[in-house]
Amino acid sequence: MSIDRRLRPDRHPVLLVSECQNGLINTTYATTMAPLAVNAEQRSIVPKIAALAETFRAAGLPVAFATIVPAPDWAGFGTASPLGTHTRRRDQFKDGTPLPELHPGLGVHPEDLIFPRRTGMTSFYRSGLGAALRERGIDTVVLAGISSNIAIPGTTVEAVNRDLSVVIAEDCTAGTSQEIHDFTFSSILPALATISNSIDIAAVIAAR
């Protein structure tokens, strides 16, 4: 389905930005996740997301940020997966440091919605996101952020499971390598979501 239909005026979309935090995509801080941060920087996803967010705000549409923020003592943080174990071992989101904070280039506004979670791999897990979207009558998620390895496909599946349509701004996403990113977007996500880009999405939103 085209984005014109997914984002037509009678639809109620939200821009959902996944895990764009200093400890993951800011090359100044993301030493343990350097490949992901480098790919995000090479693809210039932060300024593209910031511009798309401004278009949503100007149209009176919500902008939401999903983050992973473990408890200060890491209580309840899952280490069943290799990624979870790696994250915990490296103390990747140390409390009281800039690591868990959203990338400053995103230009977050006071009215934006932020959904932190203590554990899990995707945006909806124990974050209150699903309930908040239902309360606001949201029926479409425009997805951006990281990573095309795990959180973007995982969040897409969780959104679809909740009967939410998904549009992905491909140029606003990144993975640990361009090869993995390209594979995900060519072989996995087209069956679940409408794949587009920030320019075309912004044009449709601005014309509503």
N, C-alpha and C positions, 0 to 999 in steps of 0.2 A: 504494500500500500504506500502511496506517495506521501511525503510529509505535508503536502497541502491538505490531504484528507485527515492525516493523523493530528494536525495542528489547526484544523479549521476553527472558526470563531466559536462554535458551540462546544468545543473541547476545553478541558481544564488542565493545562499542563503545569508541571513544575520543572525547573532546572535543578537537577541533582548532581552535585560535584563530589566525587568519591576520593577520599584520602589524600587530598592535595596538601600535605603537611610537610613542614621543614625536614623532618627526619626521613622522609621518603623521596621528595622531589627537589629539594633545595640543595644544590651542589655545595653550598657552604657548610652544610650540616650532615648531609646524608652519606656519611663515609661507609656505612655498612650496607647501603643500598645504592652504591655508586652507579651500576649499570642502568637502573631504573631512573635515577636522577639525571643521568647523562642523556638518555633517550627522551625524557620529558623536556629537557632543555633544548636538545637538537630539534625537536618537533614544535618548540615554542608554544606549549600548551597553556602556560599560565596567562600570557596576554590574550590569547584567543578565548579562554574561559572568562576572563575578566570582561572582555568586550561583549560576549554573549550574555553574561549576567546583567550588564547594563541594559541591554535590549529587553530582557525579561522584566526588569524593574520598571523601565519606561512604559511598558505595556500593562503595568499593574499586576504582573504575574510573580509568583513566589520563586525565590532562589534558596536552595537548601544545600548544606554542606554536611557530608557524612564523614566522621573521623573515628580513628581508633585511639583511645586514650586509656591505657591500663591504669589500674589503681596504683597509688604510690608504692605499695608493697607488692604489686603484681598479683594480689589476691584474686582468685577466680579466672586468671588468664589461662586459656587452654594451650597446652603444649603437646597435644596428641599428634599434630602434624609436624613434619620437619621445619616448615616455615615458622610455626608457632614457637618451636624450641629455639630456633635461630634468633628470633626476635627477642625472646626472653633472655637468652644467654648474653646477647650483645647490649642489653639494657637500652634498646633502641629508642624508647620514648621516655627518657628519664624525666621524672617530674621536676618542675622548677627550672627547666631549661627551655630554649626555643624549639626543641625537637618536636613536641606534639602540636605546636601551634600551626595554624593555617599559614600557607605561604603568603608573605606580605604583598606580593604582586597581584593577588586575587582581588584586592580592594573590597574586602567584606564590609557590608553595610550593617548598621545596628538592627535593621528590620529583617535581615536574613535569618533563616532558620538553621540551627546547628544541632546535629544528632550524633553525639558521641556514644561509643560503645566501649565496654571494658575488654571484650574478647570477641572472637569470631572473625570470619573471613569476608563477610559481605555487609553491605550497608543496613539491611533490615534486621540483622540479628541482635535482639535485646537492646535496641536503640530507641524504640518508640516511634520509629519512622512510619511504619505501616499504619498505626492508629492515627497519627497526625495527618497523613495524606487522606485517609478516609474522612476524618472530621472536616477537612477543607474541600471535600468533593473532588479531589484530584483523580483524573482518569488516565493521564498520560505522563510518563516520566521521560524527560529529555536528559540523557545521561552523558556525563563527561568525567574526566579524571583518570585515576589509575586503579589497578593496573589491568591491561588487556590480558595478562596471564591468568588472573584469578578473580579479582573483585568486580571487574566490569562484566564478564560473562556470568559470574555468580549472582550479582545484583540484578542482572537482566532476568535470569531464571526466577529469582524470588519475586520480582515485580510481576512477571507474567503469571506466576502462581497465584497472585492476588488480583488477577484480572485487570492489570494495568498495562496499557500499551506502552511500548518503549521505542523511543527514537534515540539513536546514538550519534553524537557529534564526533565522528571518527578523528577529525583533526584536533580534537580537544582531549585525546586519550594517548596513553603511552604504555609500553611494557618494558621488560628487562632487555629486550633486543627488538630490532625492527623485524627480524624474521618471525619471532613469536607473535608480534603484533599483527603482522600481515596474515599469518596463518589463522589466527583467531577471527579476524574480520572477513577472511575469504571462505573459511570452512565451517565455522561454528555459529557466529552471531546472525548471519542473514536468515536463518530459520527461526529466530526468536524475536528479532527487532528490525525496525526500519533503519538502515544505515544512511547517514547523510553527513553534512559538514556544517560548521558554524555559520558560514556566510549564507547558505541557503536557508538554514533554520531561522537565522536572524531576520532575513527578508520576509519570511512567512509570518513570523511573530509581529514584526513592525507593521505589517499590512492588515492585521486583524482589526 
